[in-house]
Amino acid sequence: MNKLDTIDYIVFFVYFIIVSGYGIWIYRRKTGHDGTIEGDSKDYFLAEGSLTWWAIGSSLIASNISAEQFVGMSGSGFKMGLAIATYEWMAAITLIVVAVFFIPVYLKNRIFTMPQFLSQRYNGTVAMIMAIFWLALYIVVNLTSILYLGAIAISSIADLNLTFCLYALAAFAVLITLGGMKVIGFTDVIQVFFLILGGLATTYLALNLVAERYGESGVISGFNLMTAQAGDHFQMIFKRDNPNYIDLPGLTVLLGGMWIVNLNYWGCNQYITQRALGADLPTARGGILFAAFLKLLMPVIVVLPGIAAYVLFKADVFGAAEFGEGADLNPDRAYPVLLNILPVGLKGLSFAALTAAVVASLAGKANSIATIFTLDVYKKVINPSASEKNLVNVGKIAVIVAMIMGVLIAPHLGIDKKGGFQYIQEYTGFVSPGIFAMFILGFFWKKTTSTAALFATIGGFLLSVMFKFLPLYADLSFLSPLGFAVKNAEGVYEIPFLDRMGFVFIICIAAMVAISLFETSRGVKTNGLEVDRSMFKTTRGFAIGSITIMVILTTLYTVYW
């Protein structure tokens, strides 16, 4: 089963030719009218003023959805069910918040990188610390996990050598990235088309397989049979007796740490916000709203196939040969297993969708790495007088170096053993609360000082580490009646990951307020941003779209509570 037919290869190469050809056309058109544009760093890194709302929205989703969603979230769907979709559905509301409150602040203050925001709002020390940190995080955690998980999935489907897949994915992503943000943004529209089309094809077949297993046909019958055969996999809010409560602790996904995860990811992340930073406010908001609507669709593509695989596993359609058994049972095999039983042609389409997701995410991440290194490290420290053309060339070199580092590091991190989605959440979660606290107070409280920001950066990380390892040194069972501690697989009480983030965030906010009030009372000056209420007004169309999303989400959570 682990091979592609000739027709599958034809479908895949059609995808490859369309994306490559369109990217080359965009690149040539970009440089054809004005030979100086190629040397403009803002055009290269931000595609300033040239991305449409649909290109921004598509690029946001293409950059976000990758192997960790296709493989990792499908695996989580197999293990815990629809509840994992909270990461996607809560992101839809988060995107609305970012569009209304965050993007106007960035655009009004002409902020193009996250370290630039920190430099402008706090000082160069905070900015440089975070620039180096972000570069390390993006390369060692994000770039490597996307590369490795994508290579594993593709090699298992096409029966190709893993190392070859690593290098091929990296090379394809580099080709797109070297064209700059405009090429990335517009080719992402094609990538999202293949991603959604191929993803829906996989979901359709998976639901059909469930229906056929029980003597029926059609996706509606398949979905109804899934809810009947795996009712426990269609609960959005876990009770404390659920074995997966430690991953998604009850109402925390609606009222607690999930907001920190999402707001930090979508609002304080160069990798994501870069798509909107080169546009005007109405275009940026339109693109973000479009991405929010696409987010509602994502669980259909990345979660339902995992639940379908679980139902088929229970029905003995799949077994130990596909998933392993006992302690070796691997839920992350769900999506590759489903792809391997797709009919000829559809398998090539889904293979293209997975490749599109991986390549688009790699290109977006590499471009953000290049942007931060070039504008916030190279230009400020290494060569302040660099020309625009020199900055573009340095950015291109940074892309190649980052991708080579990712390829070399990825096989040695044990990403496949941790589970890709969990790997990324775990390591970014150590710093998310502190970073988000630093940003949110920096936005909306002018008294926040640089010392307070440094505390959030360093102290937030240390607090996260302390809470992580606290169960090794203290009995936390006293927190159990309050719902803040549950037994893990070893029988030790620990604070669920999302709750830990909430606690660290609250401590960071309180400490930052105390530090800032103490310093300002002693005459310390702060650098407030330009913020006024009129910035947060939206158009009627945006308001209607936002209300529509909220009604849909309220309905979904009510039905699957």
Secondary structure by P-SEA (a helix, b strand, c coil): cccccaaaaaaaaaaaaaaaaaaaaaaaaaacccccccccccccccccccccaaaaaaaaaaaccccccccaaaaaaaccccccaaaaaaaaaaaaaaacccaaaaaaaccccaaaaaaaaccaaaaaaaaaaaaaaaaccaaaaaaaaaaaaaaaaacccaaaaaaaaaaaaaaaaaacaaaaaaaaaaaaaaaaaaaaaaaaaaaaaaaaaaccccaaaaaaaaaaacccccccccccccccccccccccccccaaaaaaaaaaccccccccccccccaaaaaaaaaaaaaaaaaccccccaaaaaaaaaaaacccccccccccccccccaaaaaaaaaccaaaaaaaaaaaaaaaaaaaaaaaaaaaaaaacccccccccccccaaaaaaaaaaaaaaaaaaaaacccccccccccaaaaaaaaaaacaaaaaaaaaaacccccccaaaaaaaaaaaaaaaaaaaacccccccccccccccbbbcccccccccaaaaaaaaaaaaaaaaaaaaaaaaaabbbbbbcccccccccccaaaaaaaaaaaaaaaaaaaaac
